[in-house]
Amino acid sequence: MLDRVFQIFGLHGSSVMPFIVSGGCAVPGVMASRTLKSPKERLATLLTVPFMNCGAKLPVFALLVAAFFSQNEARVMFLVTLISWVGALLVARLLRSTVIRREPSPFVMELPPYRLPTFRGLFLHTWERTWQYIKKAGTVILAISILLWAMMTFPGLPESRTKAFEQARANVLASAPAGMLEHIEAAGEETTLSAQAEAVKHQLNAIEAEQAMAGLRHSAAGRIGTFLEPVSRLAGFDWRTNIALLGGFAAKEVVVSTLGTAYSLSEVDPEENRSLARTLSASPAWSPLAAWSLIVFTMFYAPCFVAVVCIAREAGSWKWGAFSVIFNTALALALSIAVFQIDSLLSL
């Protein structure tokens, strides 16, 4: 049914299934392109299915939509899905007109015999998909999470900076009445403190947050994020967002949790991100336009590491895996900059 539409963009009617499957995960979507007989059409499909909004991207979109578009969540999520499909088809047309030129092949469909599914077959297919994700979570995601933690922790603050924060903390405690710190520590979250105790608690929390932020910026990940900031600022991303996006090169699942760590909220469950959404919406570094810019970048930038490996295997060459990383990231950055600079252009 969609072959005529897909032919306009240089794809084949059989490309529909890889696109649909990639809505869950790009890895089986890439594998599903094996049904395409034409090498050029299969390659164009391989390179564009990662643009679909897989399950790993959805927590990022849900976070930003909840933070900045809470009044129109359903409409914005539908628009995000529409953008991913239109973007994938347009990029396919671009690739088929440039680096992957060849006349489209005619649509021939061979219908297999249909049989009732068996419980054994259902169990085997379910276990296969489950085991794929267990391997991904237990190897790639775990390894990248450990690496990110190390990069966001080491090296620590210099001793002079640490002593400065300790001195600031000591000054606050010296100005407080005796025994107030013990009273604050013993009080629960629901306990109402006096105005003076609240002020002391607020000052101590501000020092802790400032020290954590200084430590993160001094870390290896913070230095990389700061180094990239002159370019990423054009798209509305600060150094903390850069850290999260760097982790997303390995697995998009870690973007939300890394953002939570970068904003000093410790571990953040991608499914329970309300505290992080409130933090982002209150931050002066963020705006609805910056949120749209990050949505577009997350949608189009490099596939996760496992998907890149699959693309290289299916295409028969690592050059196409590298092309997917470089081309997708450059495209995503250009689109994000265009989105974020709309405000400046309209002002002019």
ZAKENU-420352 format. One record per residue (C-alpha): x, y, z; residue number from 0. Coordinates in Angstrom, 1 decimal, padded with zeros to 4 digits. Layout:
BEGIN
@px=X | py=Y | pz=Z | nr=NUM
...
! end
This chain:
BEGIN
@px=000.0 | py=000.0 | pz=000.0 | nr=0
@px=002.8 | py=002.4 | pz=000.8 | nr=1
@px=005.2 | py=001.4 | pz=-002.0 | nr=2
@px=004.1 | py=004.3 | pz=-004.2 | nr=3
@px=004.7 | py=006.8 | pz=-001.4 | nr=4
@px=008.1 | py=005.3 | pz=-000.5 | nr=5
@px=009.2 | py=005.2 | pz=-004.1 | nr=6
@px=009.0 | py=009.0 | pz=-004.1 | nr=7
@px=011.7 | py=009.0 | pz=-001.5 | nr=8
@px=013.9 | py=006.3 | pz=-003.1 | nr=9
@px=012.8 | py=003.6 | pz=-000.8 | nr=10
@px=010.9 | py=000.3 | pz=-001.3 | nr=11
@px=007.5 | py=-000.8 | pz=000.0 | nr=12
@px=009.3 | py=-003.4 | pz=002.1 | nr=13
@px=011.1 | py=-000.6 | pz=003.9 | nr=14
@px=007.9 | py=000.0 | pz=005.9 | nr=15
@px=008.5 | py=-002.9 | pz=008.3 | nr=16
@px=012.0 | py=-001.8 | pz=009.4 | nr=17
@px=010.7 | py=001.7 | pz=010.0 | nr=18
@px=007.8 | py=000.3 | pz=012.2 | nr=19
@px=010.0 | py=-002.1 | pz=014.1 | nr=20
@px=012.5 | py=000.7 | pz=014.8 | nr=21
@px=009.8 | py=002.4 | pz=016.8 | nr=22
@px=010.6 | py=-000.1 | pz=019.5 | nr=23
@px=014.4 | py=-000.3 | pz=019.0 | nr=24
@px=016.7 | py=000.5 | pz=016.1 | nr=25
@px=018.6 | py=-002.8 | pz=016.3 | nr=26
@px=015.8 | py=-005.1 | pz=015.2 | nr=27
@px=014.8 | py=-002.4 | pz=012.7 | nr=28
@px=018.2 | py=-002.6 | pz=011.1 | nr=29
@px=018.0 | py=-006.4 | pz=011.1 | nr=30
@px=014.5 | py=-006.3 | pz=009.5 | nr=31
@px=016.0 | py=-004.6 | pz=006.4 | nr=32
@px=017.3 | py=-008.0 | pz=005.3 | nr=33
@px=014.0 | py=-008.5 | pz=003.5 | nr=34
@px=015.0 | py=-005.9 | pz=000.9 | nr=35
@px=016.6 | py=-007.4 | pz=-002.2 | nr=36
@px=018.2 | py=-004.2 | pz=-003.6 | nr=37
@px=021.5 | py=-003.4 | pz=-001.9 | nr=38
@px=021.0 | py=000.4 | pz=-002.5 | nr=39
@px=017.5 | py=000.4 | pz=-001.1 | nr=40
@px=018.6 | py=-001.7 | pz=001.9 | nr=41
@px=021.5 | py=000.6 | pz=002.6 | nr=42
@px=019.2 | py=003.7 | pz=002.4 | nr=43
@px=016.8 | py=001.9 | pz=004.8 | nr=44
@px=019.6 | py=001.0 | pz=007.2 | nr=45
@px=020.8 | py=004.6 | pz=007.4 | nr=46
@px=017.4 | py=006.1 | pz=008.1 | nr=47
@px=015.6 | py=003.7 | pz=010.4 | nr=48
@px=017.6 | py=005.1 | pz=013.4 | nr=49
@px=015.7 | py=008.3 | pz=013.0 | nr=50
@px=012.5 | py=006.6 | pz=014.4 | nr=51
@px=011.6 | py=007.4 | pz=018.0 | nr=52
@px=012.7 | py=004.2 | pz=019.7 | nr=53
@px=011.9 | py=003.3 | pz=023.3 | nr=54
@px=015.3 | py=004.7 | pz=024.4 | nr=55
@px=014.5 | py=008.2 | pz=023.1 | nr=56
@px=011.0 | py=008.4 | pz=024.5 | nr=57
@px=012.1 | py=009.1 | pz=028.1 | nr=58
@px=014.1 | py=012.2 | pz=026.9 | nr=59
@px=011.1 | py=013.4 | pz=025.0 | nr=60
@px=008.7 | py=012.7 | pz=027.9 | nr=61
@px=011.1 | py=014.7 | pz=030.2 | nr=62
@px=011.2 | py=017.8 | pz=028.0 | nr=63
@px=007.5 | py=017.7 | pz=027.1 | nr=64
@px=006.5 | py=017.4 | pz=030.8 | nr=65
@px=008.9 | py=020.3 | pz=031.7 | nr=66
@px=007.9 | py=022.8 | pz=029.0 | nr=67
@px=004.8 | py=021.6 | pz=027.1 | nr=68
@px=002.6 | py=020.1 | pz=029.9 | nr=69
@px=-000.5 | py=021.8 | pz=028.5 | nr=70
@px=-000.2 | py=020.1 | pz=025.1 | nr=71
@px=001.6 | py=016.8 | pz=025.8 | nr=72
@px=-000.3 | py=014.6 | pz=023.4 | nr=73
@px=-000.1 | py=017.1 | pz=020.5 | nr=74
@px=003.6 | py=017.7 | pz=021.0 | nr=75
@px=004.4 | py=013.9 | pz=021.2 | nr=76
@px=002.4 | py=013.4 | pz=018.0 | nr=77
@px=004.3 | py=016.2 | pz=016.3 | nr=78
@px=007.6 | py=014.7 | pz=017.5 | nr=79
@px=006.6 | py=011.3 | pz=015.9 | nr=80
@px=005.5 | py=013.1 | pz=012.7 | nr=81
@px=008.8 | py=014.9 | pz=012.5 | nr=82
@px=010.8 | py=011.7 | pz=012.8 | nr=83
@px=008.9 | py=010.0 | pz=009.9 | nr=84
@px=009.1 | py=013.0 | pz=007.6 | nr=85
@px=012.7 | py=013.6 | pz=008.5 | nr=86
@px=013.6 | py=010.0 | pz=007.8 | nr=87
@px=011.9 | py=010.0 | pz=004.4 | nr=88
@px=013.5 | py=013.3 | pz=003.4 | nr=89
@px=017.0 | py=012.1 | pz=004.4 | nr=90
@px=016.4 | py=008.9 | pz=002.4 | nr=91
@px=015.5 | py=011.0 | pz=-000.6 | nr=92
@px=018.7 | py=013.0 | pz=-000.1 | nr=93
@px=020.9 | py=009.9 | pz=000.2 | nr=94
@px=019.3 | py=008.2 | pz=-002.8 | nr=95
@px=019.9 | py=011.4 | pz=-004.9 | nr=96
@px=023.6 | py=011.7 | pz=-003.8 | nr=97
@px=025.7 | py=008.9 | pz=-002.2 | nr=98
@px=023.3 | py=005.9 | pz=-002.9 | nr=99
@px=022.2 | py=006.5 | pz=-006.5 | nr=100
@px=020.3 | py=003.8 | pz=-008.3 | nr=101
@px=016.9 | py=003.3 | pz=-009.9 | nr=102
@px=014.3 | py=002.0 | pz=-007.5 | nr=103
@px=013.4 | py=-001.7 | pz=-007.9 | nr=104
@px=009.8 | py=-002.8 | pz=-008.7 | nr=105
@px=007.7 | py=-004.0 | pz=-005.8 | nr=106
@px=007.2 | py=-007.8 | pz=-005.8 | nr=107
@px=005.7 | py=-009.4 | pz=-002.7 | nr=108
@px=005.7 | py=-013.1 | pz=-002.1 | nr=109
@px=003.1 | py=-014.1 | pz=000.5 | nr=110
@px=004.3 | py=-016.8 | pz=002.9 | nr=111
@px=001.9 | py=-019.5 | pz=004.2 | nr=112
@px=000.1 | py=-018.2 | pz=007.3 | nr=113
@px=-000.2 | py=-020.5 | pz=010.3 | nr=114
@px=-001.5 | py=-020.1 | pz=013.8 | nr=115
@px=001.3 | py=-019.1 | pz=016.2 | nr=116
@px=002.5 | py=-021.7 | pz=018.7 | nr=117
@px=003.3 | py=-021.1 | pz=022.4 | nr=118
@px=006.8 | py=-022.5 | pz=021.8 | nr=119
@px=007.4 | py=-020.0 | pz=018.9 | nr=120
@px=006.0 | py=-017.2 | pz=021.0 | nr=121
@px=008.2 | py=-018.1 | pz=023.9 | nr=122
@px=011.3 | py=-018.4 | pz=021.7 | nr=123
@px=010.8 | py=-015.0 | pz=020.0 | nr=124
@px=010.0 | py=-013.3 | pz=023.4 | nr=125
@px=013.1 | py=-014.8 | pz=025.0 | nr=126
@px=015.2 | py=-013.8 | pz=022.0 | nr=127
@px=014.2 | py=-010.1 | pz=022.3 | nr=128
@px=014.5 | py=-010.2 | pz=026.1 | nr=129
@px=018.0 | py=-011.7 | pz=026.0 | nr=130
@px=019.0 | py=-009.1 | pz=023.4 | nr=131
@px=018.1 | py=-006.3 | pz=025.8 | nr=132
@px=019.7 | py=-008.1 | pz=028.8 | nr=133
@px=022.9 | py=-008.3 | pz=026.9 | nr=134
@px=022.7 | py=-004.7 | pz=026.0 | nr=135
@px=021.8 | py=-003.5 | pz=029.5 | nr=136
@px=024.4 | py=-005.8 | pz=031.1 | nr=137
@px=027.3 | py=-004.9 | pz=028.8 | nr=138
@px=027.0 | py=-001.7 | pz=026.8 | nr=139
@px=024.7 | py=000.3 | pz=029.1 | nr=140
@px=026.4 | py=-000.9 | pz=032.3 | nr=141
@px=029.9 | py=-000.2 | pz=031.0 | nr=142
@px=029.0 | py=003.3 | pz=029.7 | nr=143
@px=027.2 | py=004.1 | pz=033.0 | nr=144
@px=030.4 | py=003.2 | pz=034.9 | nr=145
@px=032.6 | py=005.1 | pz=032.5 | nr=146
@px=030.4 | py=008.2 | pz=032.7 | nr=147
@px=030.3 | py=008.0 | pz=036.6 | nr=148
@px=034.2 | py=007.9 | pz=036.6 | nr=149
@px=034.4 | py=010.7 | pz=034.1 | nr=150
@px=032.0 | py=012.8 | pz=036.1 | nr=151
@px=033.8 | py=012.1 | pz=039.4 | nr=152
@px=037.5 | py=012.2 | pz=038.6 | nr=153
@px=039.7 | py=014.2 | pz=039.0 | nr=154
@px=038.2 | py=015.7 | pz=042.1 | nr=155
@px=038.4 | py=019.4 | pz=043.1 | nr=156
@px=041.9 | py=020.8 | pz=044.1 | nr=157
@px=042.5 | py=020.9 | pz=047.8 | nr=158
@px=042.4 | py=024.7 | pz=047.8 | nr=159
@px=038.9 | py=024.7 | pz=046.3 | nr=160
@px=037.7 | py=022.1 | pz=048.7 | nr=161
@px=039.1 | py=024.1 | pz=051.7 | nr=162
@px=037.3 | py=027.2 | pz=050.4 | nr=163
@px=033.9 | py=025.4 | pz=050.4 | nr=164
@px=034.7 | py=023.9 | pz=053.9 | nr=165
@px=035.5 | py=027.4 | pz=055.1 | nr=166
@px=032.2 | py=028.8 | pz=053.7 | nr=167
@px=030.3 | py=026.0 | pz=055.4 | nr=168
@px=032.1 | py=026.7 | pz=058.7 | nr=169
@px=031.3 | py=030.4 | pz=058.5 | nr=170
@px=027.6 | py=029.6 | pz=058.1 | nr=171
@px=027.7 | py=027.2 | pz=061.1 | nr=172
@px=029.6 | py=029.7 | pz=063.2 | nr=173
@px=026.8 | py=032.3 | pz=062.7 | nr=174
@px=024.1 | py=029.8 | pz=063.8 | nr=175
@px=023.1 | py=029.2 | pz=067.4 | nr=176
@px=024.6 | py=026.2 | pz=069.1 | nr=177
@px=022.8 | py=023.0 | pz=068.5 | nr=178
@px=021.0 | py=024.2 | pz=065.4 | nr=179
@px=022.8 | py=021.9 | pz=063.0 | nr=180
@px=021.8 | py=018.8 | pz=065.0 | nr=181
@px=018.2 | py=020.1 | pz=065.0 | nr=182
@px=018.3 | py=020.5 | pz=061.2 | nr=183
@px=019.8 | py=017.1 | pz=060.6 | nr=184
@px=017.3 | py=015.4 | pz=063.0 | nr=185
@px=014.3 | py=017.1 | pz=061.3 | nr=186
@px=012.5 | py=015.2 | pz=058.6 | nr=187
@px=011.3 | py=016.5 | pz=055.2 | nr=188
@px=007.9 | py=017.3 | pz=056.6 | nr=189
@px=009.1 | py=019.0 | pz=059.7 | nr=190
@px=008.6 | py=022.8 | pz=059.9 | nr=191
@px=011.7 | py=024.6 | pz=060.9 | nr=192
@px=012.1 | py=028.1 | pz=062.3 | nr=193
@px=012.9 | py=030.9 | pz=059.9 | nr=194
@px=016.5 | py=031.1 | pz=061.1 | nr=195
@px=016.9 | py=027.3 | pz=060.8 | nr=196
@px=015.4 | py=027.4 | pz=057.3 | nr=197
@px=017.9 | py=030.2 | pz=056.3 | nr=198
@px=020.8 | py=028.2 | pz=057.7 | nr=199
@px=019.6 | py=025.0 | pz=055.9 | nr=200
@px=019.2 | py=026.9 | pz=052.6 | nr=201
@px=022.7 | py=028.4 | pz=052.9 | nr=202
@px=024.3 | py=024.9 | pz=053.6 | nr=203
@px=022.3 | py=023.4 | pz=050.7 | nr=204
@px=023.5 | py=026.2 | pz=048.3 | nr=205
@px=027.1 | py=025.6 | pz=049.3 | nr=206
@px=026.7 | py=021.8 | pz=048.7 | nr=207
@px=025.1 | py=022.4 | pz=045.3 | nr=208
@px=027.8 | py=024.9 | pz=044.4 | nr=209
@px=030.6 | py=022.5 | pz=045.4 | nr=210
@px=028.9 | py=019.6 | pz=043.5 | nr=211
@px=028.7 | py=021.8 | pz=040.4 | nr=212
@px=032.3 | py=022.9 | pz=040.7 | nr=213
@px=033.4 | py=019.3 | pz=041.1 | nr=214
@px=031.4 | py=018.2 | pz=038.0 | nr=215
@px=032.8 | py=021.0 | pz=035.9 | nr=216
@px=036.3 | py=020.2 | pz=037.0 | nr=217
@px=035.9 | py=016.5 | pz=036.1 | nr=218
@px=036.9 | py=014.9 | pz=032.8 | nr=219
@px=033.4 | py=014.9 | pz=031.5 | nr=220
@px=032.9 | py=018.5 | pz=032.6 | nr=221
@px=036.0 | py=019.6 | pz=030.7 | nr=222
@px=034.8 | py=017.8 | pz=027.6 | nr=223
@px=031.3 | py=019.4 | pz=027.9 | nr=224
@px=032.9 | py=022.8 | pz=028.4 | nr=225
@px=035.2 | py=022.4 | pz=025.5 | nr=226
@px=032.2 | py=021.7 | pz=023.2 | nr=227
@px=030.1 | py=024.5 | pz=024.6 | nr=228
@px=031.1 | py=027.3 | pz=022.2 | nr=229
@px=029.6 | py=025.2 | pz=019.3 | nr=230
@px=026.7 | py=023.6 | pz=021.3 | nr=231
@px=025.6 | py=027.0 | pz=022.6 | nr=232
@px=024.4 | py=027.8 | pz=019.1 | nr=233
@px=021.9 | py=025.0 | pz=019.5 | nr=234
@px=021.0 | py=026.0 | pz=023.1 | nr=235
@px=023.0 | py=023.3 | pz=024.9 | nr=236
@px=025.2 | py=024.1 | pz=027.9 | nr=237
@px=028.1 | py=021.9 | pz=029.1 | nr=238
@px=025.9 | py=019.8 | pz=031.3 | nr=239
@px=023.6 | py=018.9 | pz=028.4 | nr=240
@px=026.7 | py=018.1 | pz=026.4 | nr=241
@px=027.8 | py=015.5 | pz=029.0 | nr=242
@px=024.4 | py=013.8 | pz=028.8 | nr=243
@px=024.5 | py=013.7 | pz=024.9 | nr=244
@px=028.0 | py=012.2 | pz=024.9 | nr=245
@px=026.6 | py=009.3 | pz=027.0 | nr=246
@px=023.8 | py=009.1 | pz=024.5 | nr=247
@px=026.3 | py=008.1 | pz=021.8 | nr=248
@px=026.6 | py=004.8 | pz=023.6 | nr=249
@px=023.0 | py=004.3 | pz=024.6 | nr=250
@px=020.2 | py=006.8 | pz=024.6 | nr=251
@px=018.8 | py=005.3 | pz=027.8 | nr=252
@px=021.5 | py=007.1 | pz=029.9 | nr=253
@px=020.7 | py=010.6 | pz=028.7 | nr=254
@px=018.0 | py=011.3 | pz=031.4 | nr=255
@px=020.0 | py=009.8 | pz=034.2 | nr=256
@px=023.1 | py=011.7 | pz=033.2 | nr=257
@px=021.1 | py=014.9 | pz=033.1 | nr=258
@px=019.9 | py=014.2 | pz=036.6 | nr=259
@px=023.4 | py=013.7 | pz=037.9 | nr=260
@px=024.6 | py=016.8 | pz=036.1 | nr=261
@px=021.9 | py=018.9 | pz=037.8 | nr=262
@px=022.9 | py=017.5 | pz=041.2 | nr=263
@px=019.8 | py=015.3 | pz=041.6 | nr=264
@px=021.8 | py=012.1 | pz=041.9 | nr=265
@px=020.1 | py=009.1 | pz=040.3 | nr=266
@px=017.0 | py=009.8 | pz=038.2 | nr=267
@px=014.6 | py=007.1 | pz=037.1 | nr=268
@px=013.7 | py=007.7 | pz=033.4 | nr=269
@px=010.1 | py=006.7 | pz=034.2 | nr=270
@px=010.0 | py=009.0 | pz=037.3 | nr=271
@px=011.5 | py=012.3 | pz=036.0 | nr=272
@px=009.2 | py=014.9 | pz=037.6 | nr=273
@px=011.8 | py=016.4 | pz=039.9 | nr=274
@px=014.3 | py=016.8 | pz=037.0 | nr=275
@px=011.5 | py=018.3 | pz=034.8 | nr=276
@px=010.8 | py=020.9 | pz=037.5 | nr=277
@px=014.5 | py=021.6 | pz=037.8 | nr=278
@px=014.9 | py=022.1 | pz=034.0 | nr=279
@px=011.8 | py=024.3 | pz=033.7 | nr=280
@px=013.1 | py=026.6 | pz=036.5 | nr=281
@px=016.6 | py=026.8 | pz=035.1 | nr=282
@px=017.5 | py=030.1 | pz=033.3 | nr=283
@px=019.6 | py=028.0 | pz=030.9 | nr=284
@px=016.5 | py=026.3 | pz=029.6 | nr=285
@px=013.5 | py=027.5 | pz=027.5 | nr=286
@px=010.8 | py=025.9 | pz=025.4 | nr=287
@px=012.9 | py=026.7 | pz=022.3 | nr=288
@px=016.0 | py=025.0 | pz=023.9 | nr=289
@px=013.8 | py=022.0 | pz=024.7 | nr=290
@px=012.7 | py=021.8 | pz=021.0 | nr=291
@px=016.3 | py=022.0 | pz=019.9 | nr=292
@px=017.3 | py=019.1 | pz=022.2 | nr=293
@px=014.3 | py=017.1 | pz=021.0 | nr=294
@px=015.4 | py=017.5 | pz=017.4 | nr=295
@px=019.0 | py=016.7 | pz=018.2 | nr=296
@px=018.1 | py=013.6 | pz=020.1 | nr=297
@px=015.8 | py=012.5 | pz=017.3 | nr=298
@px=018.4 | py=012.7 | pz=014.5 | nr=299
@px=021.9 | py=012.4 | pz=016.0 | nr=300
@px=024.1 | py=009.3 | pz=015.9 | nr=301
@px=022.5 | py=005.9 | pz=016.6 | nr=302
@px=023.5 | py=004.1 | pz=019.8 | nr=303
@px=026.7 | py=002.0 | pz=019.7 | nr=304
@px=024.8 | py=-001.4 | pz=019.3 | nr=305
@px=022.8 | py=000.0 | pz=016.3 | nr=306
@px=026.0 | py=001.3 | pz=014.7 | nr=307
@px=027.6 | py=-002.2 | pz=015.0 | nr=308
@px=024.5 | py=-003.7 | pz=013.4 | nr=309
@px=024.5 | py=-001.2 | pz=010.6 | nr=310
@px=028.2 | py=-002.0 | pz=009.9 | nr=311
@px=027.5 | py=-005.8 | pz=009.9 | nr=312
@px=024.4 | py=-005.5 | pz=007.7 | nr=313
@px=026.0 | py=-003.1 | pz=005.2 | nr=314
@px=029.2 | py=-005.2 | pz=005.1 | nr=315
@px=031.5 | py=-002.4 | pz=005.9 | nr=316
@px=032.4 | py=-000.2 | pz=008.9 | nr=317
@px=032.6 | py=002.8 | pz=006.7 | nr=318
@px=028.8 | py=002.9 | pz=006.6 | nr=319
@px=028.7 | py=002.6 | pz=010.4 | nr=320
@px=031.1 | py=005.6 | pz=010.7 | nr=321
@px=029.1 | py=007.5 | pz=008.0 | nr=322
@px=025.9 | py=007.0 | pz=010.1 | nr=323
@px=027.6 | py=008.5 | pz=013.2 | nr=324
@px=029.2 | py=011.5 | pz=011.4 | nr=325
@px=026.4 | py=012.3 | pz=009.0 | nr=326
@px=023.5 | py=011.9 | pz=011.5 | nr=327
@px=025.3 | py=014.0 | pz=014.2 | nr=328
@px=026.2 | py=016.8 | pz=011.7 | nr=329
@px=022.6 | py=016.8 | pz=010.4 | nr=330
@px=021.2 | py=016.9 | pz=014.0 | nr=331
@px=023.5 | py=019.7 | pz=015.0 | nr=332
@px=022.5 | py=021.8 | pz=011.9 | nr=333
@px=018.8 | py=021.2 | pz=012.5 | nr=334
@px=019.1 | py=022.0 | pz=016.2 | nr=335
@px=021.0 | py=025.3 | pz=015.5 | nr=336
@px=018.4 | py=026.2 | pz=012.9 | nr=337
@px=015.6 | py=025.6 | pz=015.4 | nr=338
@px=017.2 | py=027.5 | pz=018.3 | nr=339
@px=018.2 | py=030.4 | pz=016.1 | nr=340
@px=014.6 | py=030.9 | pz=015.0 | nr=341
@px=014.0 | py=033.3 | pz=017.9 | nr=342
@px=017.0 | py=035.5 | pz=016.9 | nr=343
@px=015.9 | py=035.5 | pz=013.2 | nr=344
@px=012.3 | py=036.5 | pz=014.1 | nr=345
@px=013.6 | py=039.2 | pz=016.4 | nr=346
@px=015.6 | py=040.6 | pz=013.5 | nr=347
! end
